[in-house]
Amino acid sequence: MQPAPPVGLGVDNVLVGWPAVVFCVGLLVMFTLYVRRVRGAILIGIAVATVVTIVVEAVAEVGPTFADDGTVNPTGWNLGVPGMPDAVVRTPDFALLGEFSLFGSFERLSFIAVVLLVFTLLLADFFDTMGTMTAIGAEAGLNDEDGTPPNTARILVVDSLAAAAGGAASTSSNTSYIESASGVGEGARTGLASVVTGVLFLLATVATPLVEVIPNEAATPALVLVGFLMMTQVRNIDWDDLEIAIPAFLTVALMPFTYSISAGIGAGFIVYVLLKVVRGRAGVVHPLLWVVAVLFVVYFAIDPISGWLGAG
């Protein structure tokens, strides 16, 4: 597993620079519009923050964090320097489409290394999807009384096919994302919202210059609001039941610190089983949960296991 990402605030734990100001402005605009029940609060907030970044860059000439000459500006724009686009549309580049080898890993790695790699990706993707669809379903009010999303099997099949198609297209992981809560917060409740999203992404392939105008600092405030929407679900946790409360706390706490939904879920599963055992209630643990807990132990210990098997 990769080391946990560092968690910091600003530059040397101090909020400085125009990008931080733009982020705060966008966040406050979204909060204001959201509590006023304005439809499209998140999109409006992103648009306002984007305009502010363009104006700021035109006046202050902040520049990027990492310049082409190798210099580093800690208070610069993170992923792209905002500015007016030089075009509206651009011919998409599909050169990587289909550039993959289904069994190419076996030519570069040992059989054990490939198996461990597939296992890690499978476990992470499966539980990322499970956590995402459960949280999104809860936010949308679609889950049943047991908290189970409807049509779970269909969702997992579609997500699996999408992930495979994404790999065949040489793109980043094509799977469900927790950011969908922003759409739910705006009223999305049916598959039509996903169809519209897909069409807009398709249009974005040719409207890349317009998409590139939106800087990271203007878009990330939406994730804070999404985080708020997700945290509203903790009220449904029975905090008086320690066998539930402690695993739930670990799940909620570890997700942001590890940048992984599956890591949080895995820790919660393992501790849940452990607490049942130490309290003499191992018999109530479903056999499948035992299997999942063991698999997560392997998942968290994948590096030493790989070294022990000589698969590194």
C-alpha positions as CSV (number, residue, x, y, z in Angstrom):
1,M,0.0,0.0,0.0
2,Q,1.1,3.6,-0.6
3,P,2.0,5.7,2.4
4,A,-0.8,7.8,3.9
5,P,-1.0,11.3,2.3
6,P,0.1,14.2,4.5
7,V,-2.6,16.2,6.0
8,G,-1.8,19.9,6.2
9,L,-3.5,23.3,6.2
10,G,-2.1,26.0,3.8
11,V,1.6,26.7,3.6
12,D,3.4,25.7,6.8
13,N,0.0,25.4,8.4
14,V,-0.9,29.0,7.6
15,L,-3.5,30.1,5.1
16,V,-1.7,32.5,2.7
17,G,-2.0,33.5,-0.9
18,W,-4.7,34.3,-3.4
19,P,-5.7,30.7,-4.1
20,A,-6.6,30.2,-0.4
21,V,-8.7,33.4,-0.6
22,V,-10.5,32.2,-3.7
23,F,-11.2,28.9,-2.1
24,C,-12.7,30.6,1.0
25,V,-14.8,32.9,-1.2
26,G,-16.2,30.0,-3.2
27,L,-16.9,28.0,-0.1
28,L,-18.8,30.9,1.6
29,V,-20.8,31.6,-1.6
30,M,-21.8,27.9,-1.8
31,F,-22.8,27.8,1.9
32,T,-24.8,31.0,1.5
33,L,-26.7,29.8,-1.5
34,Y,-27.2,26.3,-0.1
35,V,-28.8,27.5,3.1
36,R,-31.0,29.9,1.1
37,R,-32.2,26.8,-0.9
38,V,-31.0,28.3,-4.2
39,R,-31.1,25.6,-6.9
40,G,-27.6,25.1,-8.5
41,A,-25.8,26.5,-5.4
42,I,-22.7,24.4,-6.1
43,L,-22.5,25.3,-9.8
44,I,-23.1,29.0,-9.1
45,G,-20.4,28.9,-6.4
46,I,-17.9,27.3,-8.8
47,A,-18.8,29.8,-11.5
48,V,-18.3,32.8,-9.1
49,A,-15.0,31.4,-7.8
50,T,-13.8,30.9,-11.4
51,V,-14.5,34.5,-12.3
52,V,-12.7,35.7,-9.2
53,T,-9.7,33.6,-10.1
54,I,-9.5,35.0,-13.6
55,V,-9.7,38.6,-12.2
56,V,-7.1,37.9,-9.5
57,E,-4.7,36.3,-11.9
58,A,-5.1,39.2,-14.4
59,V,-4.4,41.8,-11.7
60,A,-1.9,40.0,-9.3
61,E,-0.2,37.6,-11.7
62,V,0.0,34.9,-9.1
63,G,1.3,32.2,-11.4
64,P,1.5,28.4,-11.0
65,T,2.8,26.5,-8.0
66,F,5.4,24.7,-10.2
67,A,6.8,26.8,-13.0
68,D,8.3,25.4,-16.2
69,D,11.8,26.6,-15.1
70,G,11.6,24.5,-12.0
71,T,10.9,27.2,-9.5
72,V,8.3,26.6,-6.8
73,N,5.7,29.2,-5.6
74,P,3.9,27.8,-2.6
75,T,1.1,30.4,-2.9
76,G,0.6,29.8,-6.6
77,W,-2.3,28.1,-8.4
78,N,-2.3,24.4,-7.8
79,L,-3.2,22.6,-11.1
80,G,-3.6,25.4,-13.7
81,V,-3.3,29.1,-14.0
82,P,-6.7,30.6,-14.6
83,G,-7.3,32.8,-17.6
84,M,-9.6,33.3,-20.6
85,P,-9.6,30.3,-23.0
86,D,-7.8,30.6,-26.4
87,A,-10.6,28.6,-28.0
88,V,-14.0,27.2,-27.2
89,V,-13.6,23.7,-28.7
90,R,-10.7,21.4,-29.4
91,T,-10.3,18.1,-31.2
92,P,-10.1,15.4,-28.6
93,D,-7.1,13.1,-28.6
94,F,-8.1,9.4,-28.6
95,A,-4.6,8.1,-29.2
96,L,-4.6,6.0,-26.0
97,L,-8.0,4.4,-26.8
98,G,-7.5,0.6,-26.8
99,E,-3.8,0.9,-25.8
100,F,-3.8,-1.9,-23.2
101,S,-2.6,-5.4,-22.7
102,L,-4.8,-7.7,-20.8
103,F,-2.0,-10.0,-19.8
104,G,0.9,-7.6,-20.0
105,S,1.4,-7.6,-16.3
106,F,2.5,-11.2,-16.4
107,E,5.4,-10.2,-18.7
108,R,6.7,-7.7,-16.2
109,L,5.8,-9.1,-12.8
110,S,5.7,-12.5,-11.2
111,F,2.5,-14.4,-11.0
112,I,2.1,-13.8,-7.2
113,A,2.7,-10.0,-7.7
114,V,0.0,-9.9,-10.3
115,V,-2.4,-11.8,-8.1
116,L,-1.8,-9.5,-5.1
117,L,-2.1,-6.4,-7.4
118,V,-5.5,-7.6,-8.7
119,F,-6.6,-8.5,-5.2
120,T,-5.8,-5.1,-3.9
121,L,-7.5,-3.3,-6.8
122,L,-10.6,-5.6,-6.6
123,L,-11.0,-5.1,-2.8
124,A,-10.5,-1.3,-3.0
125,D,-12.8,-0.8,-6.0
126,F,-15.5,-3.1,-4.6
127,F,-15.7,-1.4,-1.2
128,D,-15.2,2.1,-2.6
129,T,-18.3,1.4,-4.7
130,M,-20.3,-0.1,-1.8
131,G,-19.5,2.8,0.5
132,T,-20.3,5.3,-2.2
133,M,-23.6,3.9,-3.3
134,T,-24.7,3.4,0.4
135,A,-23.8,7.0,1.3
136,I,-25.4,8.4,-1.9
137,G,-28.5,6.3,-1.4
138,A,-28.9,7.4,2.2
139,E,-28.5,11.1,1.2
140,A,-31.1,10.6,-1.5
141,G,-33.5,8.7,0.8
142,L,-33.5,5.7,-1.5
143,N,-32.1,3.0,0.9
144,D,-34.5,0.5,2.6
145,E,-35.0,0.3,6.4
146,D,-31.9,-1.7,6.8
147,G,-29.8,0.9,5.0
148,T,-29.4,-1.2,1.8
149,P,-29.4,0.6,-1.5
150,P,-31.9,-0.7,-4.1
151,N,-30.7,-2.8,-7.0
152,T,-27.3,-3.3,-5.4
153,A,-26.3,-6.2,-7.7
154,R,-27.1,-4.1,-10.8
155,I,-25.1,-1.2,-9.5
156,L,-22.0,-3.4,-8.9
157,V,-22.3,-4.9,-12.3
158,V,-22.5,-1.5,-14.0
159,D,-19.6,-0.2,-12.0
160,S,-17.5,-3.2,-12.8
161,L,-18.2,-2.9,-16.5
162,A,-17.4,0.8,-16.4
163,A,-14.1,0.2,-14.6
164,A,-13.1,-2.4,-17.3
165,A,-14.2,0.0,-20.0
166,G,-12.2,2.8,-18.5
167,G,-9.1,0.6,-18.4
168,A,-9.6,-0.3,-22.0
169,A,-9.8,3.4,-22.9
170,S,-6.6,4.1,-20.9
171,T,-8.3,6.5,-18.6
172,S,-8.2,6.9,-14.8
173,S,-10.4,4.7,-12.7
174,N,-13.9,4.9,-14.2
175,T,-16.1,4.2,-11.1
176,S,-18.7,5.7,-8.9
177,Y,-17.6,8.8,-6.9
178,I,-18.8,10.3,-3.7
179,E,-19.0,13.7,-5.4
180,S,-22.3,12.5,-6.8
181,A,-23.7,13.7,-3.5
182,S,-23.5,17.2,-4.9
183,G,-26.1,16.2,-7.5
184,V,-28.3,14.5,-4.9
185,G,-28.1,17.7,-2.9
186,E,-29.5,19.6,-5.8
187,G,-32.4,17.1,-6.1
188,A,-31.2,14.3,-8.3
189,R,-33.0,11.1,-7.5
190,T,-33.2,9.0,-10.7
191,G,-30.9,7.6,-13.4
192,L,-31.7,10.6,-15.6
193,A,-29.2,12.7,-13.6
194,S,-26.4,10.2,-14.5
195,V,-27.4,10.2,-18.1
196,V,-27.2,14.0,-18.2
197,T,-23.8,13.9,-16.4
198,G,-22.6,11.4,-19.0
199,V,-23.7,13.5,-21.9
200,L,-22.0,16.6,-20.4
201,F,-18.8,14.6,-19.9
202,L,-19.0,13.6,-23.6
203,L,-19.4,17.2,-24.6
204,A,-16.5,18.1,-22.3
205,T,-14.2,16.1,-24.5
206,V,-14.5,18.7,-27.3
207,A,-15.0,21.7,-24.9
208,T,-11.7,21.0,-23.1
209,P,-10.6,24.7,-23.3
210,L,-13.7,25.8,-21.4
211,V,-13.3,23.1,-18.8
212,E,-9.6,24.0,-18.3
213,V,-10.7,27.5,-17.3
214,I,-12.0,26.2,-14.0
215,P,-9.1,26.1,-11.5
216,N,-8.8,23.5,-8.7
217,E,-9.3,26.2,-6.1
218,A,-12.7,27.1,-7.6
219,A,-13.9,23.4,-7.7
220,T,-12.7,22.0,-4.4
221,P,-15.1,24.0,-2.2
222,A,-17.9,21.8,-3.6
223,L,-16.1,18.8,-1.9
224,V,-16.4,20.5,1.4
225,L,-20.2,20.9,1.0
226,V,-20.3,17.2,-0.1
227,G,-18.5,16.3,3.1
228,F,-21.2,18.1,5.0
229,L,-23.9,16.2,3.2
230,M,-22.2,13.0,4.1
231,M,-21.7,13.9,7.7
232,T,-25.5,14.4,8.1
233,Q,-25.8,10.6,8.0
234,V,-24.0,10.1,11.3
235,R,-27.1,11.0,13.2
236,N,-28.4,7.5,12.2
237,I,-25.6,5.8,14.1
238,D,-26.4,4.3,17.6
239,W,-23.6,6.0,19.5
240,D,-24.7,4.2,22.7
241,D,-23.8,0.8,21.2
242,L,-20.0,0.6,21.5
243,E,-19.9,-2.4,19.1
244,I,-21.4,-0.1,16.5
245,A,-20.1,3.3,17.5
246,I,-16.3,2.5,17.7
247,P,-16.1,0.8,14.2
248,A,-18.3,3.7,12.8
249,F,-16.0,6.3,14.3
250,L,-12.9,4.6,12.8
251,T,-14.6,4.3,9.4
252,V,-15.5,8.0,9.4
253,A,-12.1,9.2,10.7
254,L,-9.9,7.1,8.5
255,M,-11.5,7.9,5.2
256,P,-10.2,11.5,5.0
257,F,-6.8,10.7,6.5
258,T,-6.1,7.9,4.1
259,Y,-8.0,9.4,1.1
260,S,-9.7,6.0,0.7
261,I,-13.2,4.9,1.4
262,S,-12.2,1.2,1.4
263,A,-9.5,1.8,4.0
264,G,-12.1,3.3,6.4
265,I,-14.6,0.5,5.7
266,G,-11.9,-2.1,6.2
267,A,-10.8,-0.8,9.6
268,G,-14.4,-0.6,10.6
269,F,-15.1,-4.2,9.6
270,I,-12.0,-5.6,11.4
271,V,-12.7,-3.7,14.6
272,Y,-16.4,-4.7,14.5
273,V,-15.5,-8.4,14.3
274,L,-12.9,-8.0,17.0
275,L,-15.3,-6.3,19.4
276,K,-17.9,-9.0,18.8
277,V,-15.2,-11.7,19.7
278,V,-13.9,-10.0,22.9
279,R,-17.5,-9.5,24.1
280,G,-18.3,-13.2,23.6
281,R,-20.6,-12.6,20.7
282,A,-18.6,-14.2,17.8
283,G,-21.5,-16.4,17.0
284,V,-23.6,-13.5,15.7
285,V,-21.0,-12.5,13.1
286,H,-22.0,-13.6,9.7
287,P,-19.5,-16.0,8.0
288,L,-19.2,-13.6,5.1
289,L,-18.1,-10.8,7.4
290,W,-15.4,-13.1,8.8
291,V,-14.1,-13.6,5.3
292,V,-14.2,-9.9,4.5
293,A,-12.4,-9.0,7.7
294,V,-9.7,-11.5,6.9
295,L,-9.4,-10.1,3.4
296,F,-9.0,-6.6,4.8
297,V,-6.2,-7.8,7.1
298,V,-4.4,-9.1,4.1
299,Y,-5.2,-5.9,2.2
300,F,-3.6,-3.8,5.0
301,A,-0.6,-6.1,5.2
302,I,-0.1,-6.4,1.5
303,D,3.4,-4.9,1.5
304,P,5.0,-7.3,4.1
305,I,3.1,-10.2,2.5
306,S,4.5,-9.3,-1.0
307,G,8.0,-9.1,0.5
308,W,7.6,-12.4,2.3
309,L,6.4,-14.2,-0.9
310,G,9.2,-12.5,-2.9
311,A,6.7,-10.9,-5.2
312,G,7.9,-7.3,-4.9
